[in-house]
């Protein structure tokens, strides 16, 4: 996935605010889980752990999500955000509960 971090997302130091990066990571893991489950379920994040590795400048960021373990009701996920030069900006792990769509 890709995201565009605008100037509206910057903290007083001029870097993209960490909560925004966390939301991007969360939004990267959700679709990875959705693809593994098919269209019959969506996920609700139970916990989210983020490690900030470098300051993120405004502009394009790339997210890569992965399902580490797919369970019947709980799954474990990870993701990372990189800048256009390939530098990893932030990493995350999460667990999510699968909620089956009403039929």
C-alpha distances in whole Angstrom, upper triangle without the diagonal:
4,7,10,13,16,20,20,18,20,23,27,26,23,20,17,19,18,18,15,13,14,13,9,10,12,9,7,10,11,9,10,14,14,13,16,18,18,18,21,20,18,17,19,18,22,21,18,19,18,19,19,19,19,19,16,17,16,14,10,9,6,5,6,8,12,15,18,20,20,24,25,25,23,20,19,15,14,11,11,9,11,12,13,16,14,16,14,15,14,14,15,17,17,20,19,22,21,23,24,24,27,29
4,7,10,13,16,17,15,18,21,24,23,20,18,15,17,17,17,13,12,14,13,9,11,13,10,9,13,14,12,14,17,17,17,20,22,21,22,25,23,20,20,21,20,24,23,20,20,18,19,18,18,18,17,14,14,13,10,7,6,4,6,9,11,15,18,21,24,24,27,29,28,26,23,22,18,16,13,11,9,9,10,10,14,13,14,14,13,14,15,16,18,19,22,22,24,24,26,27,27,30,32
4,6,9,13,14,12,14,17,21,20,17,15,12,14,14,14,11,10,12,11,7,10,12,10,10,14,15,14,16,19,19,19,22,24,23,23,26,24,21,21,21,20,23,22,19,20,17,18,17,18,17,15,12,12,10,8,6,5,6,8,11,13,17,20,23,25,26,28,30,29,27,24,23,19,17,14,12,9,10,10,11,15,14,15,14,13,14,15,16,19,20,22,22,25,25,26,28,27,30,32
4,6,10,11,10,12,16,19,18,15,13,11,13,15,15,11,11,14,13,10,13,15,13,13,17,18,18,19,22,22,23,26,27,27,26,29,28,24,24,24,23,26,25,22,22,19,20,18,19,17,15,11,10,7,5,5,6,9,11,15,17,21,24,26,29,29,32,34,32,30,28,26,23,21,17,15,12,12,10,11,15,15,16,16,14,15,17,19,22,23,25,25,28,28,29,31,30,33,35
4,7,8,6,8,12,15,15,12,10,7,10,12,12,9,9,12,12,10,13,15,14,15,18,19,19,21,24,24,25,28,29,29,29,31,29,26,24,24,23,25,24,20,21,18,18,16,17,15,12,9,8,5,5,6,7,11,12,16,18,22,25,27,30,30,33,35,33,31,28,27,23,21,17,15,12,12,11,12,15,16,16,15,13,14,17,18,21,22,25,25,28,29,30,32,32,35,37
4,5,6,7,11,14,14,11,10,8,11,14,14,11,12,15,14,13,16,18,17,18,21,22,22,25,27,27,28,31,32,32,31,34,32,28,27,27,25,28,26,23,24,21,21,18,20,17,14,11,9,5,6,9,11,14,16,20,22,26,28,31,33,34,36,38,36,34,32,30,27,24,21,19,16,16,14,15,18,19,19,19,16,17,20,22,25,26,28,28,31,32,32,35,34,37,39
4,5,5,9,11,12,8,9,8,10,14,14,12,13,17,16,16,19,21,20,21,24,25,26,28,30,30,32,34,35,35,35,37,35,31,30,29,27,30,28,25,25,22,22,19,20,17,14,11,9,6,9,12,14,17,19,23,25,28,31,33,36,37,39,41,38,36,34,32,29,27,24,21,18,18,16,17,20,21,20,20,17,19,22,23,27,28,31,31,33,34,35,37,37,39,42
4,6,9,11,13,10,11,9,10,13,13,10,13,16,15,15,18,19,19,21,24,24,25,27,29,29,31,33,34,34,33,35,33,29,28,27,25,28,26,24,24,21,22,19,21,19,16,13,12,9,11,14,15,18,20,23,25,28,31,33,35,36,38,39,37,35,33,31,28,27,24,22,19,19,18,20,22,23,22,22,18,19,22,23,26,26,29,29,32,33,33,35,35,37,40
4,7,10,11,9,8,5,6,9,9,7,9,12,12,12,15,16,16,18,21,21,23,25,26,27,29,31,32,32,31,33,31,27,26,24,23,25,23,20,20,17,18,16,18,16,13,10,10,8,10,12,13,16,17,20,22,25,28,30,32,33,35,36,34,31,30,28,25,23,20,18,15,16,15,18,20,21,19,18,15,16,18,19,22,23,26,26,29,30,31,33,33,36,38
4,7,8,5,5,4,5,9,10,9,11,14,14,14,17,19,19,20,23,24,25,27,29,30,31,33,35,35,35,37,34,30,28,27,25,27,25,21,21,18,18,15,17,14,11,9,8,7,11,14,14,17,18,22,24,27,30,31,34,35,37,39,36,34,32,30,27,24,22,19,16,17,15,18,20,21,19,18,15,16,19,20,23,25,28,28,31,33,34,36,36,39,42
4,5,5,6,6,5,9,10,10,12,14,15,16,18,20,21,22,24,26,27,29,30,32,33,35,36,37,37,38,35,32,29,28,25,27,24,21,20,17,17,14,16,14,11,10,10,11,14,17,17,20,21,24,25,28,31,32,34,36,37,39,37,34,32,30,27,25,23,20,18,19,18,20,22,22,20,19,15,16,19,20,24,25,28,29,32,34,35,38,38,40,43
4,5,8,9,9,12,14,14,15,18,19,20,22,23,24,26,28,29,31,33,34,35,37,39,40,41,40,42,39,35,33,31,29,30,27,24,23,20,20,17,18,16,12,13,12,13,17,20,20,23,24,27,29,32,34,35,38,39,41,43,40,38,36,34,31,29,26,24,21,22,20,23,24,25,22,22,18,19,22,24,27,28,31,32,35,37,38,41,41,44,47
4,6,9,9,12,14,15,15,18,19,20,21,24,25,25,28,30,31,32,34,35,37,38,40,41,41,43,40,36,34,32,29,30,28,24,23,19,18,15,16,13,10,11,10,12,16,19,18,22,23,26,28,31,33,34,37,39,41,43,41,38,36,33,30,27,25,22,20,20,18,21,21,22,20,19,16,17,21,23,26,28,31,32,36,38,39,42,42,45,48
4,7,9,12,14,13,14,17,18,18,20,22,23,24,26,28,29,30,33,34,35,37,39,39,39,41,38,35,33,31,29,30,28,24,23,20,19,15,16,13,9,9,7,8,12,15,16,19,21,24,26,30,32,33,36,38,40,42,40,37,35,33,30,27,24,21,18,18,16,18,19,20,18,18,15,17,20,22,26,27,31,32,35,37,38,41,41,44,47
4,6,9,12,11,10,14,15,15,16,19,20,20,23,25,26,27,29,30,32,33,35,36,36,38,35,32,30,28,26,27,25,21,20,16,15,12,12,9,6,5,5,7,11,13,13,16,17,21,23,26,29,30,33,34,36,39,37,34,32,29,26,23,20,17,14,14,13,15,16,17,15,15,11,13,16,18,22,24,27,29,32,34,35,38,38,41,44
4,6,9,7,7,11,12,11,13,16,16,17,19,21,23,24,26,27,28,30,32,33,32,34,32,28,26,25,22,24,22,18,18,14,14,11,13,10,7,5,6,6,9,11,11,14,15,18,20,23,26,27,30,31,33,36,33,31,29,26,23,20,17,15,12,13,12,15,16,17,15,14,10,11,15,16,20,21,24,25,29,30,32,34,34,37,40
4,6,6,7,9,10,11,13,15,16,17,19,21,23,24,25,27,28,30,31,32,32,34,31,27,25,23,20,22,19,16,16,13,13,10,13,12,9,8,10,10,13,15,13,16,16,19,20,23,26,27,29,31,32,34,32,29,27,25,22,20,18,16,14,15,15,18,20,20,17,16,12,12,15,15,19,20,23,24,27,29,30,33,33,36,39
4,5,5,6,9,10,11,12,14,15,17,19,21,22,23,25,27,28,29,30,30,32,29,25,22,21,18,19,16,13,12,9,10,8,11,11,9,9,12,12,15,16,13,15,15,17,18,21,23,24,26,27,29,31,29,26,24,22,19,17,15,13,12,14,15,18,20,19,16,14,10,9,11,12,15,16,19,21,24,26,28,31,31,34,38
4,5,5,6,9,10,10,12,14,16,17,19,20,21,23,25,26,27,28,28,29,26,22,20,18,15,16,14,11,11,9,11,11,14,14,13,12,14,14,16,17,15,16,15,18,18,20,22,23,25,26,28,29,27,24,23,21,18,17,15,14,13,16,17,20,22,21,19,17,13,11,13,12,15,15,18,19,21,24,25,28,29,31,34
4,5,5,6,9,10,10,12,15,16,17,19,21,22,23,25,26,27,27,28,25,22,20,18,16,18,16,13,14,11,13,12,15,14,12,10,12,11,13,13,12,14,13,16,16,20,22,23,26,26,28,30,27,25,23,21,19,17,14,13,12,14,15,18,20,19,18,16,12,11,13,13,16,16,19,19,22,24,25,28,28,31,34
4,5,5,6,9,10,11,13,15,16,17,19,20,22,24,25,26,26,28,25,21,19,18,16,18,15,12,12,9,10,9,11,11,10,9,11,11,12,12,10,11,10,13,14,17,19,21,23,24,26,28,26,24,21,19,16,14,11,10,8,11,12,15,17,16,14,12,9,7,9,10,13,14,17,18,22,23,25,28,28,31,34
4,5,5,6,9,10,11,13,15,16,17,19,21,22,23,24,24,26,23,19,16,15,12,14,12,8,8,6,9,9,12,13,13,12,15,15,16,15,13,13,11,13,13,15,17,18,21,22,23,25,23,20,18,16,14,12,10,10,10,13,15,18,20,18,17,14,11,8,9,8,10,11,14,15,18,20,22,25,26,29,32
4,5,5,6,9,10,11,13,15,16,17,19,21,21,22,22,23,20,17,14,13,11,14,12,10,11,10,13,13,16,16,16,14,16,15,16,15,13,13,11,13,13,16,17,19,21,21,23,25,22,20,18,17,14,13,11,12,11,14,16,19,21,20,19,16,14,11,12,10,12,12,15,14,17,19,20,23,23,26,29
4,5,5,6,9,10,12,13,15,16,17,19,21,21,21,23,21,17,15,15,13,16,15,12,13,11,13,13,15,15,15,12,14,13,13,12,9,9,7,10,10,14,16,18,21,21,23,25,23,21,19,17,14,12,10,9,8,11,13,15,18,17,16,13,11,10,11,10,13,13,16,16,19,20,21,24,24,27,30
4,5,5,6,9,11,11,13,15,16,17,19,20,21,22,20,16,14,14,11,14,12,9,10,8,11,11,13,14,15,13,16,16,16,14,11,10,7,8,8,11,13,15,17,18,20,23,21,18,16,14,10,8,6,7,7,11,13,16,18,16,15,12,11,8,8,7,9,10,13,13,17,18,20,23,23,27,29
4,5,5,6,9,10,11,13,15,16,17,18,18,20,17,13,11,10,8,11,10,8,10,10,13,14,17,18,18,17,19,19,19,17,14,13,10,11,9,11,12,14,16,16,18,20,18,15,14,12,9,9,8,10,11,14,17,20,22,20,19,16,14,12,10,8,9,8,10,10,13,15,16,19,20,23,26
4,6,5,7,9,10,11,13,15,16,17,16,18,16,12,11,11,10,14,13,11,14,13,16,16,19,19,19,17,19,18,17,15,13,12,9,10,9,12,13,16,18,17,19,21,19,17,15,14,12,11,10,11,11,14,17,19,21,19,19,17,16,13,13,11,12,11,13,12,15,15,16,19,19,22,25
4,6,6,7,9,11,12,13,15,16,16,19,16,13,12,13,12,15,15,12,14,13,15,16,17,18,19,17,19,18,17,14,11,9,6,6,5,9,11,14,16,16,19,21,19,17,14,13,10,9,7,8,9,12,15,17,19,17,17,14,14,12,11,10,11,11,13,13,16,16,18,20,20,24,26
4,6,5,6,9,10,11,13,14,15,17,14,11,10,11,9,12,12,10,12,12,15,17,18,20,21,19,22,21,21,18,15,12,9,8,5,6,8,10,12,12,15,17,16,14,11,10,6,7,6,9,11,14,17,20,22,19,19,16,16,13,11,9,9,8,10,9,12,13,15,17,18,22,24
4,5,5,6,9,10,11,12,12,14,11,8,6,8,8,12,13,12,14,15,18,20,22,23,24,22,24,23,22,20,17,15,11,11,8,9,9,13,13,12,14,16,14,13,11,11,9,10,10,13,14,18,20,22,25,22,22,19,19,17,15,12,12,10,10,9,11,10,12,14,15,19,21
4,5,5,6,9,10,10,10,13,11,9,9,12,12,15,16,15,18,18,20,22,23,24,25,23,25,23,22,19,17,14,11,10,8,9,10,14,15,13,16,17,16,15,13,13,11,12,11,14,15,18,20,21,24,21,22,20,20,18,16,15,14,13,14,12,13,12,14,15,15,19,20
4,5,5,7,9,10,12,14,12,11,10,13,13,16,16,15,17,17,20,21,22,24,25,23,25,25,23,20,17,14,11,9,6,6,6,10,12,11,14,16,16,14,11,11,9,10,9,12,14,17,20,21,23,20,21,19,19,17,15,14,13,12,13,12,14,12,15,16,17,21,22
4,5,5,6,9,10,11,9,8,7,10,11,13,15,14,17,18,21,23,24,26,27,26,28,27,26,23,20,18,14,12,9,8,6,10,10,8,11,12,12,11,8,9,8,10,11,15,17,20,23,25,27,24,24,22,22,19,17,14,13,11,11,9,10,9,11,13,14,18,20
4,5,5,6,7,8,7,6,7,11,12,15,17,17,20,21,24,25,27,29,29,27,29,28,27,24,21,19,15,14,11,11,10,13,13,11,13,13,13,13,11,13,12,14,14,17,19,22,25,26,28,26,27,24,24,22,20,18,16,14,13,11,11,9,10,11,12,15,17
4,5,5,7,10,10,10,11,15,16,19,20,20,22,22,25,26,28,29,30,28,30,29,27,24,21,18,15,13,11,10,10,13,13,11,14,15,15,15,13,14,13,14,15,18,19,22,24,25,27,25,26,24,25,23,20,19,18,16,16,14,15,12,14,14,14,18,18
4,6,9,10,10,10,11,15,16,18,19,19,21,23,25,27,28,30,31,29,32,31,29,26,24,20,17,14,12,10,8,11,10,8,11,12,13,13,10,12,11,14,15,18,20,23,26,27,29,26,27,25,26,23,21,19,17,16,15,13,13,11,13,13,15,18,19
4,7,7,6,8,10,13,15,17,19,20,23,24,27,29,30,32,33,32,34,33,31,28,26,23,20,17,14,13,10,13,12,9,10,10,11,12,10,13,13,16,17,21,23,26,29,30,32,29,30,27,28,26,23,21,19,17,15,12,12,9,10,9,11,15,15
4,6,7,9,11,15,17,20,22,22,25,26,29,31,32,34,35,32,34,33,31,28,26,23,20,18,16,15,13,16,15,12,14,13,14,15,14,17,16,19,19,22,24,27,29,30,32,30,31,29,29,27,25,23,21,19,18,15,15,11,12,10,11,14,14
4,6,8,11,15,17,20,23,23,26,27,30,32,33,35,35,33,34,33,31,28,26,24,21,20,17,17,16,19,18,15,16,15,15,17,16,19,18,20,21,24,25,28,30,31,34,31,33,30,30,28,26,24,23,21,19,16,15,12,11,9,8,11,11
4,7,11,14,17,19,22,23,26,28,31,33,35,37,37,35,37,36,34,31,29,27,24,22,19,19,17,20,18,15,15,13,13,15,15,18,19,22,23,26,27,30,33,34,36,34,35,32,32,30,28,25,23,21,19,15,14,10,9,6,5,8,9
4,7,10,13,15,18,20,23,25,28,30,32,34,34,32,35,33,32,30,27,25,22,20,17,17,15,17,16,13,13,11,10,12,12,15,16,19,20,23,25,28,31,32,35,32,33,30,30,27,25,22,20,17,15,12,10,6,5,4,5,9,10
4,7,10,13,16,17,20,22,25,27,29,31,31,29,31,30,29,27,24,22,19,18,15,15,14,17,16,13,13,12,11,11,11,14,14,17,17,21,22,25,28,30,32,30,30,27,27,24,22,19,18,15,13,10,8,6,5,7,7,11,13
4,6,9,12,13,16,18,22,24,26,28,29,27,30,29,28,26,23,21,18,17,14,14,12,15,14,12,12,12,9,9,9,11,11,14,15,18,20,24,27,29,31,28,28,25,25,22,19,16,14,11,10,6,6,5,6,9,10,13,16
4,6,9,11,15,17,21,23,26,27,28,26,29,28,28,26,24,22,19,18,15,16,14,16,15,14,14,14,11,10,10,12,12,15,16,19,20,24,27,29,32,29,29,25,24,21,19,16,14,10,9,5,5,7,7,11,12,15,18
4,6,7,11,13,17,19,22,24,25,24,27,26,26,25,22,21,17,17,14,14,13,14,14,14,14,15,12,10,10,10,10,12,13,16,18,22,25,27,29,27,26,23,21,18,16,12,11,7,6,4,6,9,11,14,16,19,22
4,7,10,14,17,20,23,25,26,26,29,29,29,28,25,23,20,19,16,16,15,15,15,14,14,15,11,9,10,10,11,13,15,18,20,24,27,30,32,29,28,24,23,19,17,13,11,7,5,5,7,10,12,16,18,21,24
4,7,10,14,16,20,22,23,23,26,27,27,26,23,22,18,18,15,16,15,15,15,16,16,17,14,11,11,10,10,12,13,16,18,22,25,28,29,27,25,21,20,16,14,10,8,5,6,7,10,13,15,19,21,24,27
4,7,10,13,16,18,19,19,23,23,24,23,19,19,15,15,13,14,14,14,15,16,17,19,17,14,12,10,9,9,11,13,15,18,21,24,26,23,22,18,16,13,10,7,6,4,7,9,12,15,18,21,23,26,29
4,7,10,13,16,17,18,21,22,24,22,19,18,15,16,14,15,15,15,16,18,19,22,20,16,14,12,10,9,10,12,14,17,20,23,24,22,20,16,14,10,8,5,5,6,9,12,16,19,21,25,26,30,33
4,6,10,12,13,14,18,19,20,19,16,16,13,14,13,15,16,16,18,20,22,25,23,19,17,14,12,10,9,9,11,14,16,20,21,18,16,13,11,7,6,4,7,9,12,15,18,21,23,27,28,32,34
4,6,9,11,13,17,19,20,19,16,16,14,15,15,16,18,17,20,23,24,27,26,22,20,16,14,11,11,9,11,13,15,19,19,17,14,11,9,6,5,6,9,12,15,18,22,24,27,30,32,35,38
4,6,8,9,13,15,17,17,14,15,14,15,16,18,20,20,23,26,28,30,29,25,23,20,17,14,12,10,10,11,13,17,17,15,12,9,6,4,7,9,12,15,19,21,25,27,29,32,34,37,40
4,7,9,13,16,17,17,14,15,14,15,17,19,21,21,24,27,29,32,31,27,25,21,19,15,13,10,10,10,12,15,14,13,9,7,5,5,8,11,14,17,21,23,27,29,32,35,36,40,42
4,6,9,13,14,15,13,14,15,17,19,21,24,24,27,30,32,35,34,30,28,24,21,18,15,12,10,10,10,13,13,12,8,7,5,7,10,13,17,20,24,26,30,32,34,37,38,41,44
4,7,10,12,13,12,14,15,18,20,23,26,26,30,32,34,37,35,32,29,26,23,20,17,14,11,11,10,13,13,13,10,10,7,9,12,15,19,21,25,27,31,32,34,37,38,41,44
4,7,9,10,8,11,13,16,18,21,25,26,29,30,33,36,34,31,28,26,22,19,16,13,9,9,8,11,12,12,10,9,6,9,12,15,19,21,25,26,30,31,33,35,36,39,42
4,6,9,9,13,15,18,21,24,27,29,32,33,36,39,37,34,31,29,25,22,19,16,12,11,8,10,12,13,12,12,10,12,16,19,22,24,28,29,32,34,35,38,38,41,43
4,7,9,12,15,18,21,25,28,30,33,34,36,38,37,34,32,29,26,23,20,17,13,12,10,11,13,15,14,15,12,14,18,20,23,25,28,29,32,33,34,37,36,39,42
4,7,10,13,17,20,23,27,29,32,33,35,38,36,34,31,29,25,23,19,16,12,11,8,9,12,13,14,14,13,15,18,20,24,25,28,29,32,32,34,36,35,38,40
4,7,10,14,17,20,24,26,29,30,33,35,34,31,29,27,23,20,16,14,10,9,7,7,10,11,12,13,12,14,16,19,22,23,26,27,30,30,31,33,33,36,38
4,7,10,13,17,20,22,25,26,29,32,31,28,25,23,19,16,13,10,6,6,5,7,10,9,10,10,9,10,13,15,18,20,23,23,27,27,29,31,31,34,36
4,7,10,14,17,19,22,23,27,29,28,26,23,21,17,14,10,8,5,5,6,7,10,9,10,9,10,11,12,14,16,18,21,22,25,25,27,29,29,32,34
4,7,10,14,16,19,20,23,25,25,22,19,17,13,11,7,6,5,7,9,11,13,11,12,10,10,10,10,11,13,15,17,18,21,21,24,25,26,29,31
4,7,11,13,16,17,20,23,23,20,17,15,11,9,5,6,7,8,12,13,15,12,13,11,12,11,10,10,12,14,16,17,20,20,22,24,25,29,30
4,7,10,12,13,17,19,19,16,13,11,7,6,4,7,9,12,15,17,18,15,16,13,14,12,10,9,10,11,13,13,16,16,19,21,22,26,28
4,6,9,10,14,17,17,14,11,9,6,5,6,9,12,15,18,20,21,18,18,15,17,14,11,10,10,10,12,12,15,15,18,20,22,26,27
4,6,7,10,13,13,11,7,6,5,7,9,12,15,18,22,24,25,21,22,19,20,17,14,12,10,10,10,10,13,13,16,17,20,23,25
4,7,10,13,14,11,8,5,5,7,10,13,17,19,23,25,26,22,22,19,20,18,14,12,9,10,10,11,14,14,18,20,22,26,28
4,6,10,11,9,6,5,7,10,13,17,20,23,27,29,29,26,26,23,24,21,17,15,12,11,9,11,12,12,16,18,21,24,25
4,7,8,7,5,7,9,12,15,19,22,25,28,30,31,28,28,25,26,23,19,17,14,12,10,10,10,10,13,14,17,20,22
4,6,5,5,8,11,15,18,22,25,28,31,33,35,31,31,28,29,25,22,19,16,13,10,10,9,9,12,13,16,19,21
4,6,8,11,14,18,21,24,27,31,34,36,38,34,34,31,31,28,25,22,19,16,13,11,9,8,10,10,14,16,18
4,7,10,13,17,20,24,26,30,33,35,37,34,34,30,30,27,24,20,17,14,10,8,6,5,8,9,13,15,17
4,7,10,14,17,20,23,27,30,33,34,31,31,27,27,24,20,17,13,10,7,6,5,6,9,12,15,18,20
4,7,10,14,17,20,24,27,29,31,27,27,24,24,21,17,14,11,8,6,5,7,8,11,13,17,20,22
4,7,11,14,18,21,24,27,28,25,24,21,21,18,14,11,7,6,4,7,9,11,14,17,20,23,25
4,7,11,14,17,21,23,24,21,21,17,18,14,11,8,6,5,6,8,11,12,16,18,20,24,26
4,7,11,14,17,20,21,18,17,13,14,11,7,5,4,6,9,11,14,16,19,21,23,27,29
4,7,10,14,16,17,14,14,11,11,8,6,5,7,9,12,13,17,18,21,23,24,28,30
4,7,10,13,14,11,10,7,7,6,4,6,9,12,15,17,20,21,24,26,28,31,34
4,7,10,11,9,8,6,5,5,6,9,12,14,18,19,23,24,26,28,29,33,35
4,7,8,5,5,4,5,7,9,12,15,18,21,23,26,27,29,32,32,36,38
4,5,5,6,7,7,10,12,16,19,21,25,26,29,30,32,34,35,38,40
4,5,7,10,11,14,16,19,22,24,28,29,32,32,34,36,36,40,41
4,6,9,11,14,16,20,23,26,29,30,34,34,37,38,39,43,44
4,6,9,12,13,17,20,23,26,27,31,31,34,36,36,40,42
4,6,9,11,15,18,21,25,27,30,32,34,36,37,41,43
4,6,8,11,15,18,21,23,27,28,31,33,34,38,40
4,7,11,14,17,21,23,26,28,30,33,34,37,40
4,7,11,13,17,19,23,25,27,30,31,35,37
4,7,10,14,16,20,22,25,28,29,33,35
4,7,10,13,17,19,22,24,26,30,32
4,7,10,14,16,19,22,24,28,30
4,7,10,13,16,19,21,24,27
4,7,10,13,16,19,22,25
4,6,9,13,15,18,21
4,6,10,13,15,18
4,6,9,12,15
4,6,9,12
4,6,9
4,6
4
